[in-house]
Amino acid sequence: LFWILATFVLKGSVVLGNARLSTLMAAVLSGLILTVLTSFVRPAVKASGFKVKGMMYWMAIYFAVTAVGLWVIKRFADVTGLGIASILYVLIVAVVIVAVQSAVAKYTMPKG
C-alpha cells in the first residue's frame, strides 16, 4: 500500500513495475525485501555489542539501513520492479518509512 501511495505522491520519481513485473508484484517484492532487511537490524545491533539507548538512535540506524536497502533495491530495478529517480527521492522515501515504523513501534511495542 505504501509503495502504491508513493507512486501517486511522487509521480515520475517513484515507479512500480516494469516489463517483467506488474505494479502489484513489484510493490510486494520490494516491500518484502525491505522488510526482511530491516528485520535483521535489531538482532545484528545486539550481536555486535553496541549499546543503543534512545529511540532517536534506533531511528538513525533504521534510517541508514532503509536508505541503503532502498538504494540497492532501486539499483536492481530490472529484477525488483521499483524505480526511484535519484538518491534524493531514496532519502525522502526512507524518512517516511522510518517515521511510520517509529510511530507504529511507539504504540505497539511493550513498555520497559
Secondary structure, DSSP 8 states (H G I E B T S, - for coil): -HHHHHHHHTTTTEEE--SSS-HHHHHHHHHHHHHHHHHTHHHHHHHHT----SHHHHHHHHHHHHHHHHHHHHHTHHHH-EEES-HHHHHHHHHHHHHHHHHHHHHHS---
